[in-house]
Amino acid sequence: MNIPYLRWKKSVEKRTSRRRYHPEPIEREEREALEESVRELRKEFPLSRVIIKQKGFDEVTKKIIGSHGPVTGASSYAMIVGKTSEENYKATIQAGVVGEGLILEATHLDLNTCWMGAFFDLGKASSEAEIEDDEEILAITPLGKAKDPPPITEKILRAATGSHKRHSLAELCSEDFFEEAQDWIITAVKLARLAPSAMNRQPWRFEVEGEKLILKSAIKTRKHGVYPYLDCGIALLHLLVGAGSEGVEVEVEYGEAPVVAILREK
């Protein structure tokens, strides 16, 4: 896979969701760099795509959340789009992978982001992009420079959602996981533990079966407007980045719910 493993590993460790933005749109060069990173990722994950808009973020959010909503101020934004065909389960996973690739590259470019699987006007967003009949906008993210230091309202929202709290690896992994797992698998799950998720619900769970790493979802239904498999797709990219940072190329096999994916070394 053509993934910048080491660069995105740094982005995983650096990234944090931001909710208050300066109004300046991103530069053309930044947009082109983001589009190129997504283009490369879609060669492996073609059931999702990203649409970047230079302006209009407040227009697709203010009708839902108002001027004091969770994320405000940005001009530029991206829409993460997935197929709604018979492969929508797989497409939702791939949307998490591709969308998170955009966000990790944005972090590398010193741009701030925030996954939004709800709290945006789906109809308005769809009208701003050429969405096919078999596609759905699964999430959006602002793109820009966040206000520093974070305003008190942003700190309150972060505390309310518990976004800084993480399940321990022991809670996320099956019994005897660390006795059985290879080194690349341990690195991968440590990075996946840092993945963002809707309302910080962290639905991913990990098991080892021989030399295979199995990613499962502990949640099976859509909550807070977001599919758990979108969250798990984000975690899947983190797994790939973690493995790749250890010099291990893996192949991905999709499972049936609640199994999201099975990873094995090539």
N, C-alpha and C positions, 0 to 999 in steps of 0.2 A: 504494500500500500504506500502511496506517495503522501505520507503524513510527516510533517516536521516534528518528530517525536520530542527531541530535546527542547526545542523552542516552545512547544505547547505544554510540555511538562512544567516549565517555568511559569507559563500563563495559568495553569491549573493552580499552582501554589500561590500565585499573586492575585488572581481574580476575586473580586467581591462585587455583589450587586449594589448598584447605586441608584438613587431615586430622585435626586434633584440635580438639574442640568442647566448649564449655560446654553443660550439659544443659538449659538453659531453652528451651522451645518458642518459636516465633515468635509475635508478637502477631496478634490477629484482623485488625487493619487491614493488617498486612503480608501476611497470607494473601490478603485480598480484593484488594489491589493486584496481587499476583502473578497471581491468577486472572483479573483484568480484562485484564492485558497478554496473557495466553495466549488469552483469548477473542477479542481483536482480531486476533491473529496467525492464529488458526485460520480466520478468514474467507477467507484466501488459501491456507492449508495445512490442509485439513480432514481429512486422512488420519491425523492424529496428535492425541493429547490428553495432558493432564497431570493427574494426580491428586495432590493435596497432602494429607498427613497431619500432624496436629499432633504426634502422638507415635508411638513404635514403631520408630524407626530401628534401634536395637540389636537388636530382635527379628528384623528381616529380614536382618541381617548377621552376627550373632555365631556362628551355626551353621556358617558357611562359613569365617570368617577368625579367629574367636577374639578375645579381649580385646586382643591386641596386633596386630590386623590393620591394614590401610592407613588406614581411616577409622573413628574411634570418638568416642563421647561425645555426639553430637547426639541430640535428641528428634524434631524435625520433619524431614520429608523429602518429596520429590516423586518420583513414578514417571512416566517418559516412555513412553507407550504408542503402538504403531503397529499398523496393520492387517496381517493375514497373508494377505490375499486375493491374487488375481492381480496386484494393484497393489502388492505388498509392496515391490518395488524403490523405487517412488516414495514409498511410505509411510515407508520407512526414511529416505530423504532428508528428508522432511517432519518426521519425528520429531527429526532433528538440528536443523532450523530452529526448531521449536516449543520443544524443550527448551533450546536456547541462548537463545531469547527469554526464557524464564523465568529463566535464570541471569543474563543481562545486567540484567534488571529487579531481580533480587535484589541484584546488585552495586550498582545505583543506590540501593537501600534500605539499604545498608551491611550486608547479610547475606552470609555466606560460603557457598560451595558447592564441590562436587567431582563431576565426571562419573564415574559408576561403571557401566561396561557389563558388568562381571563382579564377582565377590566379594560377591554377595548371594544370598540364598535365594529363587529364583524362585517356588517353590511357596508359601512363606510370604508373599511379597509379593503374589502373585496372590490368596491367600485374604483379604488385607486390603483388597482392592478388588474392585469389580464389573467383572471383565474379561470381555468378550464372547468367544464362541467363535472369532471371526475376528480377535482382537487378541492382542498379545504385549507384555509389558513388556520394552523394549529397554535401558533404563538407569534408574538412580535417582540422586538427588543429595541429600545432607544439606542442610538449611536452618537456619542459625543463626549464632551468633557463635563464631568460632574463638578458640583460646587464643593470646594474645600475651605474649611473643615465641613463635614456633613452638618446640615441644619438640625436643630433639636427635633423637628418633626420626623426627619429620616431616622434618627436614633430611636425614637419612640416606636416607629413602625418596625424597625429591625428587632427591637426587644419583643414586640407583640407577636411577631411571627416566629421568634426563636431561631432566626436564620444562622446564628453563630453556634448553635448547639448541634452536635453530631452524635449519632449512635456509635458505640464502641465497635471495634472490629469483632469482638466476641459476640455481640448482638447480631451482627450482619452475616457472620460466617457459620457454617455447619460445624457440628462437633468434630473434633480431631482435624479440623481444616489445616491448621498450621503444622501439624505433624506430617501431613500428607502432601502439602502443596510445594511445588518447585519455587525457586527464588523469584522467577519472573511473575508468577502468579501472585505472590505476596506483594511485590511492588505494585502490580496492577490493581489489586483490591484496595491498597492504601490510597492510591490516587482516585479510584472510583468513590471512595468514602467522602471525598471532598466535592463531589458533584452537587450542583444546585438542583432543587426540586420544588414543586408547587407546595406552598405552605410548609416547606422544609420537612415533608413527610418521609423522605428517604425510603422509597419502596423496594429498593434493590436488596437482594440476598444472594449469597455466594456459596457454592458447593464445589467440591473436588471429586472427580470420579476418574481414577487412574491418572492420566496425564492431561485430562480435560478440566477446564474451568467452566462451570455452569452458572449463568446469570439468570435469576428468577425474580419475579415481582411478587411482593407480599400483598399487594392490592390488585384486585381484578377489575374494578369498575372505575368509571370516570368520576372524579371528585374535584370540587373547586374549579370546574370547567376544564380540567386538564386530564388527559389520559395518563395512567401510570406508566404506560409503555413509552410515552414521550420522555418522561423522567429517566426511565431505564435506558433509553437510547443515548441520553447524555452520559450516563454512567458507562455505557458500552464504549463510547469514544475514549473516556478516561482509562478504561481497561486496555484499549489498544495503544494508547500513548504510553501507559506504564510498561507494557510488555516491550514496545519498541524502544523505550529508553534503556532497556536491559539488553538490547540487541537481538530481540526475539521477534520474528515475524509470525503472525498467527493467522489462521483462517477462521471465518465465522460461519457457523451453521445456525439458522433460525429454528426455534422450537415451537411448540404449541403451548398456549397459556396454561399455567403460569411461567413456563420456561420461555425466556426471552431470547437467549442465544447460548451456544456452546462454542467455546474457544479452545483451539488446540494449536500447538506449535507446528509450523509447516515442515 
